[in-house]
Amino acid sequence: MIRAALALAVCAAAVRADEAPNPARSSPPAARVSVQEALETGVQWLIEHQNKDGSFGTSASGRPWGLSCSVPGGHQAFRTASTALCYMGLLDAGVDVPGREETARKTLAFLTEHGLVKRASGRELYNVWSHGYSLRALAQALRQKAPGADPEAIRHKARDLIKAIGVLQSTEGGFGYYDFNTKAYKPSWSTPFTTATVLIGLQEARAEGLEVPQKMIDDSVKNILLARKKDGSYLYGYYLRWRPVRGINQPKGSSLRTQACNMALYRAGHTVTKEDLRIGLGHLVQHHRFAVAGVGRPIPHESWYQVSGYFYLYGHQYAAMVLEQLDEADKERYWPKVVEFTLKCRRPDGSFWDYPVYGYHKAYGTGYALMTLARCPKPIAGKIDPAKQKPE
């Protein structure tokens, strides 16, 4: 009887999925602003909230419980990953805000010294995020000849990160942030979007002349391809291959994660075409109501189609990267939507966040948002009227 009642409740919830509530609406609404103003106020927030050592985010939490996070490794990983995202956001934004360049210099100095983070525990591998994003940030610093650290010191740290990433590559060929099964030195669990995140970092490092083992690249590509479905979505993890129609594996549950996977495969020259990129963006727009319904929810995967709030700004950042590969007609079509969706996470203080993670969410969220909005071509950004943005 209990199982039958639960089944009926699930069916009823599925019927009402198109009316999915959005807890983010309970947050104070931010003023509707232009892309330029959002970039300027976002950078200003980062300048005002940088830690003394150059990092961003804290272990303080505004709620009695949060994500599983071993001390100290878990928090070091969250802080370093958030800092790397903030650094890339500061560089990408390119706005004339006093203090931006000095803040970026201090951030690069922190990453060059502290970018390498130890694994938190047998089951937690949050440092896969810190390594992937730190490597990408250091590659960008080399590409732009950014001040803040000696180029050779940056290359030395990047080489250490590549070596550490190789250790974290799972027996499946990909990367994951947990290992509940073996808890072994060589992880046994992976997710394609995490693999894509790391692979993009490796690709950008290689573009700057850093040596990346080809097998590391090839195994990552194979891992993502194993999770790719014919409808353009991706399994959450290869472990769900026998449940391909589970909510999280459908386009409605995958749309935010799809962008990173498509981007990584497209850059690698494997299978994904520009038409596939357009299909992925189409899913993002078509199924937006399910994506935004997860924003602000405190429990992972509690929303429709098991969407988590921390997919949201992540997904739109990679959607912005995807749009850089497409033609002007696609940009005119999709950029206003990506901007509109990103600005839904803007807060009155100028920061952005989509999911509460201790004291890191405003930092990483603002980093993602700046990286997204800065990629919007200025002619298109200038045409987006803040008054016509849809209310939350």
Stockholm file with secondary structure:
# STOCKHOLM 1.0

chainA/1-392         MIRAALALAVCAAAVRADEAPNPARSSPPAARVSVQEALETGVQWLIEHQNKDGSFGTSASGRPWGLSCSVPGGHQAFRTASTALCYMGLLDAGVDVPGREETARKTLAFLTEHGLVKRASGRELYNVWSHGYSLRALAQALRQKAPGADPEAIRHKARDLIKAIGVLQSTEGGFGYYDFNTKAYKPSWSTPFTTATVLIGLQEARAEGLEVPQKMIDDSVKNILLARKKDGSYLYGYYLRWRPVRGINQPKGSSLRTQACNMALYRAGHTVTKEDLRIGLGHLVQHHRFAVAGVGRPIPHESWYQVSGYFYLYGHQYAAMVLEQLDEADKERYWPKVVEFTLKCRRPDGSFWDYPVYGYHKAYGTGYALMTLARCPKPIAGKIDPAKQKPE
#=GR chainA/1-392 SS CHHHHHHHHHHHHHHTGGGCCCGGGGSCCCCCCCHHHHHHHHHHHHHHTCCTTSCCCBSCCSSSCCSCCCTTHHHHHHHHHHHHHHHHHHHHHCCCCTTHHHHHHHHHHHHHHHCCCCCCSSSBCTHHHHHHHHHHHHHHHHHTTCSSSCHHHHHHHHHHHHHHHHHHCCTTSSCCSBCCSCCCSSCCCCCHHHHHHHHHHHHHHHHTTCCCCHHHHHHHHHHHHHHBCTTSCBCSCGGGTTCTTSGGGSHHHHHHHHHHHHHHHHHHTSSCCHHHHHHHHHHHHHTHHHHHTTTTCSSTTCSGGGCCGGGHHHHHHHHHHHHTTSCHHHHHHHHHHHHHHHHTTBCTTSCBCSSCCTBTHHHHHHHHHHHHHTTSCHHHHHHCCGGGSCCC
#=GC SS_cons         CHHHHHHHHHHHHHHTGGGCCCGGGGSCCCCCCCHHHHHHHHHHHHHHTCCTTSCCCBSCCSSSCCSCCCTTHHHHHHHHHHHHHHHHHHHHHCCCCTTHHHHHHHHHHHHHHHCCCCCCSSSBCTHHHHHHHHHHHHHHHHHTTCSSSCHHHHHHHHHHHHHHHHHHCCTTSSCCSBCCSCCCSSCCCCCHHHHHHHHHHHHHHHHTTCCCCHHHHHHHHHHHHHHBCTTSCBCSCGGGTTCTTSGGGSHHHHHHHHHHHHHHHHHHTSSCCHHHHHHHHHHHHHTHHHHHTTTTCSSTTCSGGGCCGGGHHHHHHHHHHHHTTSCHHHHHHHHHHHHHHHHTTBCTTSCBCSSCCTBTHHHHHHHHHHHHHTTSCHHHHHHCCGGGSCCC
//
